[in-house]
Amino acid sequence: MRASTDNEAPGDTAAEASILRQPRAVWAVAFAAVIAFMGIGLVDPILPAISAELDATPAQSMLLFTSYLFITGGMMFFTSFLSSRIGAKTTLLVGLVLIVAFSALAGFSGTVDQIIGFRAGWGLGNALFISTALSTIVGAASGGADKAIILYEAALGVGIATGPLLGGLLGGMSWRGPFFGTAVLMAIGFIAIVVLLPGGTNSNGPTAEPIRLSATFRALARPGVAVLGVSALLYNFGFFILLAYSPFPVEAAAAKMGIEEFGAMGLGYVFFGWGICVAVTSVFGAPLLTKRMGRRRSLIVTLIGLAALLAVMSFIVESFIGIIVCVVIAGLLLGLLNTIFTESAMEVSDLPRPVASGTYSGVRFVGGAVAPIVAGSVSESISAGAPYLFGAGAALLSVVVISLGWKALRRVDGHIDETAVDEAYALTGGDS
């Protein structure tokens, strides 16, 4: 499967064109995509600071993830319906406007409840933007779809890795810094897309066959989609237990060691290392593992590894070095699981790509949204290590679901060598 070559320079072929020789429109969207992906981990380093500055409990601060993920996941059920009618460019710009507005409002907030609400609006904008960015890059890129996907995956990796680092740098000045920084960067991205993406705001136009509103919901009736969705929901619970809760025990362990200046910058470096590991195994590790073991077995083996790691973290939660090493190592496992789960979502049924990925993304984000609520509650009522045990239990339950639904998932091992386009669309719930 290849993108149209209409954008290639005269005389170039897909093989000859350099990956760096792209239209300015591609770089504009790719830049905005990096910033959008930063939003996933941007608040991680400043959660303890928000808790202290606004007199909020850790449980309240972690709701910044809950509101963001609930809205992002819920909107994923509708983005393909919307963008197939108003066009990709309009969808991109609406998403960017929402991110700029709500991230700036979060920076001006005076209470943690206000930030939680504005993060929900941010999640809405992010869902609209991320779900449409890939189709725009593939449509505008020169050199073929494979090179466009490499650029997109690079944007994803850079965003995931640098989000916590930027959060730490700006959060070292003030907890408001990351929110204002995001607003400024996304405003630049908005201007770049308006100026550099050719045509009007509807340049991509509505698709020839608009997607029905009920399509993503009806997809849940497919046994394979349902099994994969439930198992991914449980996995994402463990993922966001680690991502949303870990800043608090890491900072507490640093204080116990007498490291008073650890703060947002220290957390930024920890999760930068985590993000690099996620990016590396997402792009390079997952294809190697699935070719060797198949997707179903790869999921089970890696989920068991994640459960074991989370269980270990529950016992060493007060060890400064131990908890940091485990957080970074967890990135390797999470990168594998992210890619294998989302590739599987594309292969588990014969549904159109936008419908399959939108359904899968909507369901799995529910697990991520619930995780911070549970983590905050059990850490206060049981112990600091208890949230990790709950995450380990969820990972093991995911193994059980996959094992019970083994036959319903048999399609996922049928096409290990899928195209780069399919893989990248799966990773982000993008439209075709």
Residue pairs with C-beta under 8 A, 6 or more apart in sequence:
1 145
1 419
1 421
1 422
2 14
2 144
2 145
2 146
3 138
3 139
3 141
3 144
3 145
3 148
3 421
4 139
5 14
5 142
5 144
7 23
7 139
7 140
7 141
7 142
8 14
8 17
8 142
8 143
9 17
9 21
9 142
12 21
12 142
12 143
14 143
14 144
14 146
14 147
15 144
17 142
17 143
17 144
17 147
18 143
19 143
19 147
19 150
19 151
21 142
21 143
22 140
22 141
22 142
22 143
22 151
23 140
23 141
23 142
23 196
24 196
25 136
25 140
25 193
25 196
25 197
25 198
26 137
26 140
26 141
26 142
26 148
26 151
27 196
28 189
28 192
28 193
28 195
28 196
28 197
29 92
29 133
29 136
29 137
29 140
29 193
29 197
30 137
30 151
30 152
30 154
30 155
31 155
31 188
31 189
31 192
32 92
32 96
32 129
32 133
32 186
32 189
32 190
32 192
32 193
33 129
33 130
33 133
33 137
33 152
33 155
33 156
33 159
34 155
34 158
34 159
34 162
35 159
35 182
35 185
35 186
35 189
36 95
36 99
36 126
36 129
36 130
36 133
36 159
36 186
37 130
37 155
37 156
37 158
37 159
37 160
37 163
38 159
38 160
38 162
38 163
38 166
38 182
39 68
39 99
39 103
39 122
39 126
39 163
39 182
40 159
40 160
40 163
41 160
41 163
41 164
41 167
41 243
41 271
41 275
42 163
42 164
42 166
42 167
42 178
42 182
43 50
43 64
43 65
43 119
43 167
43 178
44 163
44 164
44 167
44 243
44 244
44 246
44 247
44 267
44 271
45 164
45 167
45 168
45 171
45 178
45 247
45 264
45 265
45 266
45 267
45 268
45 271
46 167
46 171
46 175
46 178
46 264
47 58
47 61
47 62
47 64
47 244
47 247
47 248
48 58
48 61
48 247
48 248
48 251
48 264
48 267
49 171
49 175
49 263
49 264
50 56
50 61
50 64
50 112
50 115
50 175
51 57
51 58
51 60
51 61
51 112
51 248
53 175
54 110
54 111
54 112
54 115
56 112
57 376
57 380
58 245
58 248
58 376
58 379
58 380
59 372
59 373
59 375
59 376
59 377
59 379
59 380
60 112
60 113
60 116
60 376
61 112
62 244
62 245
62 372
62 373
62 375
62 376
63 112
63 116
63 372
63 373
63 376
64 112
64 115
64 116
64 119
64 372
65 119
65 240
65 243
65 244
65 368
65 369
65 371
65 372
66 116
66 369
66 370
66 372
66 373
67 116
67 117
67 119
67 120
67 123
67 369
68 119
68 120
68 122
68 123
68 126
69 123
69 240
69 365
69 366
69 368
69 369
70 120
70 123
70 365
70 366
70 369
71 120
71 121
71 123
71 124
71 127
72 123
72 124
72 126
72 127
72 365
73 127
73 361
73 362
73 363
73 364
73 365
73 366
73 368
73 369
74 362
74 365
75 123
75 124
75 127
75 128
76 127
76 131
76 216
76 358
76 361
76 362
76 365
76 429
77 216
77 217
77 358
77 359
77 362
78 213
78 216
78 358
79 91
79 127
79 128
79 131
79 132
79 358
79 429
79 431
80 131
80 211
80 215
80 216
80 354
80 355
80 358
80 431
81 210
81 211
81 212
81 213
81 215
81 216
82 91
82 128
83 91
83 128
83 131
83 132
83 135
83 431
84 206
84 207
84 209
84 210
84 211
84 354
84 431
85 206
85 210
86 202
86 206
87 201
87 202
87 203
87 204
87 205
87 206
88 132
88 135
88 136
88 139
88 203
88 204
88 431
89 136
89 193
89 197
89 199
89 200
89 201
89 202
89 203
89 204
90 201
90 202
91 128
91 129
91 131
91 132
92 128
92 129
92 132
92 133
92 136
92 193
92 197
93 190
93 193
93 194
93 201
94 125
94 128
95 125
95 126
95 127
95 128
95 129
95 130
95 132
96 125
96 129
96 186
96 187
96 189
96 190
96 193
97 125
97 190
98 121
98 122
98 124
98 125
98 128
99 122
99 125
99 126
99 129
99 182
99 183
99 186
100 125
100 183
100 186
100 187
100 190
101 121
101 125
101 183
102 118
102 119
102 120
102 121
102 122
102 124
102 125
103 118
103 122
103 179
103 180
103 182
103 183
103 186
104 179
104 180
104 183
105 114
105 118
105 121
106 114
106 115
106 118
106 119
106 122
106 179
107 176
107 177
107 179
107 180
107 183
108 176
109 115
109 118
130 428
130 429
130 430
131 358
131 361
131 428
131 429
131 430
131 431
132 430
132 431
133 152
133 428
133 430
134 152
134 424
134 425
134 428
134 430
134 431
135 204
135 430
135 431
135 432
136 197
136 204
137 148
137 151
137 152
138 145
138 148
138 149
138 152
138 421
139 204
140 197
141 147
141 148
141 151
145 419
145 420
145 421
146 419
146 420
146 421
149 420
149 421
149 423
149 424
150 420
152 424
153 282
153 283
153 424
153 427
156 279
156 282
156 427
156 428
157 278
157 279
157 280
157 282
157 283
158 279
160 275
160 278
160 279
161 272
161 275
161 276
161 278
161 279
162 272
162 275
163 271
163 275
164 267
164 268
164 270
164 271
164 272
164 274
164 275
165 268
165 269
165 271
165 272
165 275
166 178
166 181
166 268
167 178
167 264
167 267
167 268
167 271
168 264
168 265
168 266
168 267
168 268
168 269
168 271
168 272
169 177
169 265
169 268
170 177
170 178
170 180
170 181
171 177
171 178
171 263
171 264
171 265
171 268
172 263
172 264
172 265
172 268
175 264
194 201
197 203
207 431
211 352
211 354
211 355
215 352
215 355
216 355
216 358
216 359
216 362
217 359
219 225
219 349
219 351
219 355
219 356
219 359
220 226
220 229
220 359
220 363
222 348
222 349
222 351
223 405
223 408
224 348
224 349
224 405
224 408
224 409
224 411
224 412
225 345
225 348
225 349
225 351
225 356
225 359
225 360
226 405
226 408
227 348
227 401
227 402
227 404
227 405
227 408
227 409
228 341
228 344
228 345
228 348
228 360
228 405
228 409
228 412
229 359
229 360
229 363
229 364
230 363
230 401
231 299
231 341
231 398
231 401
231 402
231 405
232 341
232 345
232 360
232 363
232 364
232 367
232 398
233 363
233 364
233 366
233 367
234 367
234 394
234 395
234 397
234 398
234 401
235 303
235 306
235 337
235 341
235 364
235 367
235 394
235 395
235 398
236 364
236 365
236 366
236 367
236 368
236 371
237 367
237 368
237 370
237 371
237 374
237 390
237 391
237 394
238 306
238 307
238 310
238 371
238 391
238 392
238 394
238 395
238 398
239 334
239 337
239 367
239 368
239 371
240 367
240 368
240 369
240 371
240 372
241 310
241 371
241 374
241 375
241 387
241 388
241 390
241 391
241 394
242 310
242 313
242 327
242 330
242 334
242 388
242 391
243 271
244 371
244 372
244 375
245 371
245 372
245 375
245 376
245 379
245 387
245 388
246 323
246 327
247 267
247 271
248 379
248 384
249 317
249 318
249 323
249 384
249 385
250 266
250 267
250 270
250 320
250 323
250 324
250 327
251 262
251 263
251 266
251 267
252 318
252 384
253 317
253 318
253 319
253 320
253 323
254 262
254 266
254 320
255 262
256 318
256 320
257 320
259 266
259 320
270 324
270 327
270 328
271 327
273 327
273 328
273 331
274 327
274 328
274 330
274 331
275 331
276 331
277 328
277 329
277 330
277 331
277 332
277 334
277 335
278 331
278 332
278 334
278 335
278 338
279 335
280 332
280 335
281 331
281 332
281 333
281 334
281 335
281 336
281 339
282 335
282 336
282 338
282 339
282 427
283 339
285 332
285 335
285 336
286 298
286 335
286 336
286 338
286 339
286 340
286 343
287 339
289 298
289 302
289 336
289 340
290 298
290 340
290 343
290 416
291 416
291 417
293 301
294 413
294 416
295 340
295 343
295 344
295 347
295 412
295 413
295 416
296 344
296 402
296 406
296 409
296 410
296 412
296 413
298 336
298 340
299 337
299 340
299 341
299 344
299 402
300 399
300 402
300 403
302 333
302 336
302 337
302 340
303 337
303 395
303 396
303 398
303 399
303 402
304 395
304 396
304 399
305 333
306 330
306 333
306 334
306 337
306 392
306 395
307 392
307 393
307 395
307 396
307 399
308 392
309 326
309 329
309 330
309 333
310 330
310 388
310 389
310 391
310 392
310 395
311 388
311 389
311 392
312 326
313 323
313 326
313 327
313 385
313 388
314 385
314 386
314 387
314 388
314 389
314 392
315 385
316 322
316 323
316 326
317 323
317 384
317 385
317 388
318 384
338 427
339 423
339 427
341 360
341 364
342 357
342 360
342 423
342 426
342 427
343 412
343 418
343 422
343 423
343 426
344 409
344 412
345 356
345 357
345 359
345 360
345 426
346 353
346 356
346 357
346 418
346 422
346 423
346 425
346 426
347 411
347 412
347 413
347 414
347 415
347 418
348 356
348 408
348 409
348 411
348 412
349 356
349 411
351 359
352 432
353 422
353 425
353 426
353 430
353 431
353 432
354 429
354 430
354 431
354 432
357 425
357 426
357 428
357 429
357 430
358 429
360 426
360 429
361 428
361 429
367 394
371 391
374 387
374 390
375 387
375 390
378 386
378 387
378 390
379 386
379 387
402 409
424 430
425 432
